[in-house]
Amino acid sequence: MGVKKISCTVFVIIMTAILMFSGILISGCNVQAGHGGSVTGGIKEEEEAVETGYETANITAAAAAGSLAAGEQILPADLQPAAGTNRPVAVMVENSFAARPQSGLILADVVYEVVDEYGITRFVAIFSSNEAPMVGPVRSTRPYYAEIARSFNPIYAFFGTYPECYGYVQQLGLQVLSAMTDYSGNSSITGQAPYWRDWTRSSIQEHTAFMSVASLKQKAAALGYSLDGGIPFPYKADPPLEARGGIANINVSFATHAYAPRGFDLKYVYDRNNNCYLRYMGGSPHMDFNLGQQITAKNIVVMVSDITGPLDGYGHMAVRTTGSGTAFIFQDGNAIQGSWERGDVYSPFIYKDGSGRQISFTAGSTWIAIVQGADKVSFGG
C-alpha cells in the first residue's frame, strides 16, 4: 500500500460535511449499541520499538473527524439482538492519558477493559450494530486481549504485537487485520489493516493511529473474510420506570498487587429516567472525542479473575479468561452477584445470576471490567 498524506484541514472539512449530510444524531443516554487459561510465555521485546512505517491508502468517508454541533443527536441503532447478521469487528484501543478522550468507544456494542503494563488499562471494543467512523487510538494486542476477542469470533484489528504473541494470535484462529507485519517468523500475519494517523491528537506516534469499522469491513471482505455473525449474548428490553432499581453508584478499581496507578479507577452513576449508566474515569466524565458526549452504558459487568505479573522487564501481565469466577452484573438500577464462565478460548463468555440462570442484557452497550478481586468493586444507592 502506498502512503497518502492528506491535509488535516481538508480532511476535517470533508468529513464534517459528510457527517452533517448523513444526519447522524446523539443525545445523552440515547447513544446505543444495537445488540440489545491464558498463554503468556516468552515475552522478549515490546512491539512498538520498530514500525514498518507505511500509511494506508484506504482512508474513506467513514473516517470522520471533528465533533458534531451541540444539540445534535445520533438516532438509536436497531436494538433487535435477534437479527445477529453483522459479524463483530474487535479493535484494540489504548487508555493512556495521552490517548484520552478516545474516539468510537461510545458506539461499541461491548467493551472489555483489562489491565496492561504498569497498571494502564486497554480496551477490546466490539462493534456489530454500528460502523464507527473513527476508532482509536489503536494499539497492540496481548494474549489475553486476543482471547477475549476470540469469544466473539470477530475480525480482529490491532496495531501489531510482540513476536511470541503474533504466533499465539494465529494459533487462536483469529481472522485479523494488523497494522504491522510479523517479521519474526512466528506467524504469517502481515500488515493489512487500513488506518491513518491524526497528528493533531498527539505528537507521539503511538497515540496517533485510528481505524474505521467500515474500512476494516471492506478490507476483510476483500480478503475473503465472512461478514456474517453477531454478538453471542441474549438481550431483553428496558423495564418500565417503576420496575427499575435504586443502585445509583458503582465503583471499580483495576489495582493489582503490583500496580495501582491513579487515573484508571471507574465510577458509574445510574440515570434512572433513561435507564443507563454514565461513565467516569479517574474522577472525570469519560468523553467521546468526536461527539463531545459522555459515554454511557446499559449494562456493567465486573468479572473477578486471576491477574498476575509483571512477567518481565516490560511489565507484561497475564489474565485468566477461561474457567469461571465471580461476576457482578449491574443493569436497570439493580446489582446482581453472580458468576462468569467460559469453557475454552474458542467459546463465548456466559454470565449467570446467583441462581445459575443466564443473564439477558438490556439492549444497548455493555462495558465489562476484569479485576483481580471482589474487593475491587463497590456499589450502593
Buried (B, 14 or more C-beta within 10 A) or exposed (E): EEEEEEEEEEBBEBBBEBBEEEEBBBBEBBBBBBBBBBBBEBBEEBBBEEBEEBBBEBBBBBBBBBBBEEEBBBEBBBBEBEEBEBBBBBBBBBBBEBBBBBBBBBBBBBBBBBBBBBBBBBBBBBBBBBBBBBBBBBBBBBBBBBBBBBBBBBBBBBBBBBBBBBBBBBBBEBBBBBBBBBEBEBBEBBBBBBBBBBEEBBEEEBBBBBBBBBBBBBBBEEEEBEEEBBBBBBBBEBBEEEEBBEBBEBBBBBBBEBBEBEBBBBBBBBBBEBBBBBBBBBEEBBBBBBBBBBBBBBBBBBBBBBBBBBBBEBBBBBBBBBEBBBBBBBBBBBBBEBBBBBEEBEEBBBBBBEEEEEBBBBBBBBBBBBBBBBEBBEBEE
